Amino acid sequence: MFLSVLDMFKIGVGPSSSHTMGPMVAAGRFLDRLRAAPFAAHGLRASLHGSLAHTGVGHATDRATILGLAGVLPDRYDHEKAEALLAAIRDTHTITPPDLPPLAFDPRADLRFDFGPALPGHANGMQLQATDAQGDVILSETYYSIGGGFVLTEAELEEGRDTDTGPPVPYPFQTAAEMLEMAETSGKSIAEMKRANERSRRGDVTPDVARVWQVMRDCIDRGLEADGTLPGGLGVKRRARGIHQALLAERGMNLTAPHTINDWISVYAMAVNEENAAGGQIVTAPTNGAAGVVPATLRYYLDHVPGASEARVEDFLMTAAAIGGLVKFNASISGAEAGCQAEVGSASAMAAAGLCAVMGGTPEQVENAAEIALEHHLGMTCDPVRGLVQVPCIERNGLGAIKAVSAASLSLRGDGTHLVPLDACIETMRQTGADMSEKYKETSLGGLAVNIPNC
């Protein structure tokens, strides 16, 4: 099993990897099919199903779908240009994708939210169609946004295309047990094995990984400086800037309580997720809704741990990606599929593993750290108020990062031996997600989403 660190950590746009980035990517893929078609289309239609319909407006799924059909991709998103493009499409009822003729598209009539049963393949389903001048469908495709910005067509999902089909890698571990066995046999760390796998498929990814961390760091910095109220209508105020300024003012005071370090960890995560909620540039880690946990934990390491080194950033991210790959392969990283345990829980496990590794942990201690962090997110629901990635998501990332640091610290106090294997914890998360009521899986039909007044 191979999942690149650059697939786990994608540079994109908020507020959601599955509900914003995924539909944008799906629409881009549909345009590619249209460009290759032997006929000329006249218009476009789109329908959103399942979780994409229930929380689509709050997650900007409608905007993302329209922009994707106009040729916009997440890694090249420009907010001002996107706003101008959306306004023009609303006014003209026309989309003009690159290398295609103008196509009729009225956002009010041609983008439909289907609140009926979800499509059979996944909770995040969408259908895209091209029509002729008479309005008859001449090309249709069903896409599933399966979490973390990953997108599959209906056929690809049925064929099992979500699994690795590339050439062999040196360390093809599919479970944590295999990972530990290969680490013991080879004498390599988890990061070293992951790096060897990356080189066998992609070559030297060091510059790309460095850019991922730079985007993460820039996102934190922007969030620590920005003020105001987040979009969406809930009136949620940005808090990271105020908390950060208070922490800076208290720095060096002899009477500062030791637990204040938790506020530093939280504020880094909150800064990221406030930027995500505002639709800013973000890195999936492994999703947008959980994007603050890994960068916050890494920033904590660099800024607050004695002896920390920038040279270890790649090892942190490689280790985290290895753990994230195991979770995705054996369970899920999608809140719509398995609740927030699959998003913030997975992110916390990844961050705990990365921190443990760069603080000198053995592979066994790294696996233990990931298990501790994931175990204590089991059963966590995904119930965003009004479908916005704000409440409880922003603070939840802060607590996920705190749990990651605690899990790494606990594992480093031991020798790596423990009762519950990471594999058992991942399987438990999968089963829990399967048993969880749909109203608690990113539909905003239960939990906080219905018990908090939001109008």
TIMARKOL-940808 format. One record per residue (C-alpha): x, y, z; residue in one letter. Coordinates in steps of 0.25 Angstrom, whole numbers, padded with zeros to 4 digits, always signed. Each point is the difference from the previous one (the first is absolute). Layout:
XYZA...
// end
This chain:
+0000+0000+0000M+0005+0014-0004F-0006+0013+0002L+0010+0012-0002S+0002+0010+0010V-0004+0010-0010L-0013-0006-0002D-0002+0000+0015M+0004+0014+0001F-0006+0007-0012K+0000+0015-0001I-0014+0006-0003G-0011+0009+0005V-0010+0000+0012G-0009-0003+0006P-0001-0015-0004S+0009-0010-0007S-0012-0009-0003S-0010+0010-0002H+0008+0011-0006T+0012-0005-0006M-0006-0013-0004G-0011+0005-0009P+0009+0010-0006M+0010-0011-0004V-0012-0009-0005A-0005+0012-0009A+0014+0001-0005G+0000-0014-0004R-0014+0001-0007F+0006+0011-0008L+0011-0009-0005D-0010-0010-0004R-0008+0011-0008L+0013+0005-0007R+0003-0014-0005A-0015-0003-0004A-0003-0001-0015P-0012+0009+0001F-0002+0015+0004A-0008+0003+0013A-0010+0011+0002H-0002+0001+0015G+0004-0006+0013L-0008-0006+0012R+0004-0004+0014A-0007-0007+0012S+0005-0002+0014L-0004-0012+0008H+0002-0005+0015G+0009+0008+0008S+0004+0009-0011L-0015+0005-0001A-0003+0000+0015H+0012+0009+0004T+0004+0005-0014G-0003+0014+0001V+0007+0001+0013G+0012-0007-0006H+0000+0009-0012A-0003-0013-0009T-0009+0008-0009D+0011+0011-0003R+0011-0011-0001A-0008-0008-0010T-0003+0013-0009I+0015+0004+0001L+0004-0014-0003G-0009+0000-0013L+0007+0013-0003A+0014-0006+0000G+0004+0004+0014V+0009-0010+0008L+0002+0000+0015P+0016+0002-0001D-0002+0012-0009R-0011+0007+0007Y-0001+0015+0000D-0011+0006+0009H-0002+0013-0007E+0000-0006-0014K-0009-0011+0005A-0010+0010+0005E+0000+0008-0013A-0002-0013-0008L-0012-0004+0009L-0006+0013-0002A+0002+0000-0015A-0007-0014-0001I-0012+0004+0009R-0002+0012-0010D+0002-0007-0013T-0005-0014+0003H+0013-0004-0008T+0012-0008+0004I+0012+0001-0009T+0011-0011+0004P+0014+0000-0006P+0000-0007-0013D-0015-0001-0001L-0011+0009-0007P-0009+0008+0009P-0010-0009+0007L-0014+0003+0006A-0001-0001+0015F-0009+0007+0009D+0004-0002+0014P-0014+0001+0006R-0006-0010-0010A+0012-0009-0004D+0006-0003+0013L-0010-0009+0009R+0001-0004+0014F-0006-0014+0001D-0004-0002+0015F-0005-0014-0002G+0008-0013+0002P+0015+0001-0002A+0006-0007-0013L+0004-0014+0003P+0015+0001-0001G+0003+0010+0011H-0007+0011+0008A+0007+0011-0008N-0006-0002-0014G-0002+0009-0012M-0005-0001-0015Q+0005+0009-0011L-0006+0000-0013Q+0002+0007-0014A-0012+0003-0009T-0003+0003-0014D-0008+0012-0006A-0013-0007+0003Q+0004-0003+0015G+0002-0014-0002D+0011-0007+0008V+0012-0004-0009I+0010-0003+0010L-0001-0003+0015S+0009-0005+0011E-0002-0003+0015T+0012+0004+0009Y+0002-0003+0015Y+0008+0009+0009S+0006-0010+0009I+0007+0009+0010G+0013+0008+0000G-0002+0005-0014G+0000-0013-0006F-0010-0003-0011V-0005-0012-0007L-0010-0003-0011T-0011-0010+0002E+0008-0010-0009A+0013+0003+0008E-0007-0002+0013L-0006-0014-0005E+0014-0004-0005E+0007+0003+0013G+0008+0011-0006R+0002+0006+0014D+0011-0010+0002T+0014+0000-0005D+0002-0006-0013T+0014+0006-0003G+0014-0007-0001P+0005-0007+0013P+0007+0009+0010V+0011-0004+0010P-0009+0000+0012Y-0014-0004-0004P-0006+0000+0014F-0016+0000+0000Q-0001-0002+0015T+0007+0006+0013A+0005-0014+0003A+0006-0001-0014E+0006+0013+0002M+0007-0003+0013L+0005-0014-0005E+0006+0007-0012M+0007+0011+0009A+0006-0011+0009E+0005-0008-0012T+0006+0012-0007S+0005+0008+0011G-0007+0012-0006K-0009+0010+0007S-0015+0002-0005I+0005+0013-0007A+0011-0007-0007E-0009-0011-0005M-0010+0010-0005K+0011+0009-0007R+0005-0013-0007A-0014-0003-0005N-0002+0015-0005E+0014-0001-0007R-0004-0013-0007S-0013+0007-0006R+0003+0015+0000R+0015+0002+0001G+0004+0011+0010D-0012+0006+0006V+0008+0009+0010T-0003+0013-0007P-0015-0003-0001D+0000-0004+0015V+0007+0013+0004A-0011+0007-0008R-0011-0007+0007V+0006+0004+0014W+0002+0015-0005Q-0015+0000-0004V-0004-0005+0013M+0009+0010+0008R-0005+0011-0009D-0014-0004+0003C+0002+0000+0015I+0007+0014-0001D-0012+0006-0008R-0010-0006+0010G+0008+0006+0012L-0001+0014-0007E-0014+0000-0006A-0012+0006+0008D-0015+0001-0002G-0012-0009-0002T+0000-0013-0008L-0009-0001-0012P-0012-0009+0000G-0010+0008+0009G+0003-0006+0014L+0007+0012+0004G+0012-0008+0005V+0011+0010+0003K+0015-0004-0003R+0007-0002+0014R+0014-0005-0004A+0006+0014-0001R-0006+0005+0013G+0005-0013+0008I+0014+0001-0007H+0002+0015+0004Q-0004-0004+0014A+0010-0011+0000L+0011+0009-0005L-0003+0010+0011A+0001-0011+0011E+0013-0006-0006R+0011+0001+0010G-0009+0002+0012M+0004-0008+0012N-0014-0003+0004L-0005-0006-0013T-0006-0014+0003A+0006-0012-0007P-0013-0003-0007H+0001+0012-0008T+0008-0008-0010I-0013-0006-0004N-0005+0014-0004D+0012+0001-0009W-0003-0013-0006I-0015+0003-0002S+0003+0014-0006V+0008-0006-0011Y-0011-0010-0004A-0011+0011+0001M+0008+0009-0008A+0000-0010-0012V-0014-0004+0002N-0005+0014+0000E+0007+0002-0013E-0006-0012-0005N-0014+0005+0004A+0003+0013-0007A+0003-0008-0013G+0015+0003+0000G+0011-0009-0005Q+0002-0012+0008I+0007-0014+0000V-0008-0012+0002T+0005-0007+0012A-0006-0010-0003P-0013+0009-0002T-0003+0014+0000N-0009-0001+0012G+0011-0006+0008A+0011+0008-0007A+0005+0007+0013G+0004-0012+0008V+0013-0004-0007V+0006+0014-0003P-0004+0005+0015A+0008-0012+0005T+0012+0002-0009L+0000+0015+0004R-0001-0004+0014Y+0013-0009-0002Y+0008+0011-0007L-0004+0012+0009D-0001-0006+0014H+0008-0013+0000V+0015+0002+0004P+0009-0006-0010G-0010+0000-0011A+0005+0001-0014S-0006+0004-0014E+0008-0011-0006A-0010-0010+0007R-0012+0006-0007V+0000-0010-0011E+0002-0012+0009D-0013+0006+0008F-0008+0001-0013L+0005-0014-0005M-0004-0007+0012T-0013+0007+0001A-0003-0003-0014A+0003-0015+0002A-0010-0001+0012I-0010+0008-0008G+0001-0010-0012G-0003-0012+0009L-0012+0007+0006V-0005+0003-0014K+0003-0013-0006F-0006-0008+0011N-0011+0009+0005A-0004+0014-0004S+0005+0015+0001I-0014+0005-0004S-0010+0006+0010G-0011-0003-0009A+0003-0014+0000E+0005-0003+0014A-0002+0013+0008G+0010+0010+0006C+0008-0012+0006Q+0005-0002-0014A+0004+0014-0002E+0005+0007+0013V+0003-0014+0006G+0008-0004-0012S+0007+0013+0000A+0003-0001+0015S+0006-0014-0003A+0009+0005-0011M+0005+0012+0008A+0003-0009+0012A+0008-0009-0008A+0008+0011-0007G+0003+0007+0013L+0004-0013+0007C+0009-0003-0012A+0008+0013+0000V+0001+0000+0015M+0008-0013-0001G-0011-0011+0001G+0002-0014-0005T-0010-0005-0011P-0007-0008+0012E-0001+0013+0007Q-0005+0007-0012V-0011-0010-0002E-0004+0001+0014N-0001+0015-0001A-0009-0001-0012A-0009-0011+0007E-0001+0009+0013I-0005+0012-0008A-0009-0008-0009L-0006-0008+0011E-0005+0012+0008H-0007+0006-0012H-0008-0013-0003L-0015+0003-0001G+0002+0015-0003M-0012+0005-0009T+0000+0010-0011C-0011+0010+0003D+0004+0014-0005P-0010+0011+0003V-0007+0005-0013R+0010-0009-0008G+0011+0010+0002L+0014-0005+0004V+0000+0009+0012Q-0007-0005+0012V+0005-0010+0006P+0011-0002-0010C+0009+0012+0003I+0002-0003+0015E-0001-0015-0003R+0013+0001-0008N+0007+0007+0012G-0004-0011+0009L+0004-0010-0010G+0014+0006+0000A+0001+0000+0015I-0004-0015+0000K+0011-0002-0010A+0010+0006+0008V-0004-0008+0013S-0001-0013-0008A+0014+0002-0005A+0005+0004+0014S-0006-0013+0006L+0005-0009-0010S+0014+0006+0002L-0001-0004+0015R-0002-0014-0004G+0008-0010-0008D-0010-0002-0011G-0007-0012+0005T-0015+0002+0003H-0013-0008+0000L-0008+0006-0012V+0007-0001-0013P-0002+0012-0010L-0006-0010-0010D-0011-0004+0010A-0003+0015+0003C-0001+0003-0015I-0009-0012-0002E-0009+0005+0012T-0001+0013-0007M-0005-0006-0013R-0010-0008+0007Q-0005+0012+0009T-0001+0008-0012G-0008-0011-0007A-0010-0001+0012D-0001+0015+0002M-0013+0007-0004S+0000+0008-0013E-0005+0012+0008K+0014+0001+0007Y+0008-0002-0013K+0002+0014-0006E-0015+0002-0003T-0003+0011+0010S-0013-0008+0004L+0004-0003+0014G+0009+0003+0012G+0004+0015+0002L-0005+0003-0014A-0014-0001+0005V+0001+0004+0014N+0007+0013-0002I-0009+0011-0005P+0007+0005-0013N-0009+0010-0006C
// end
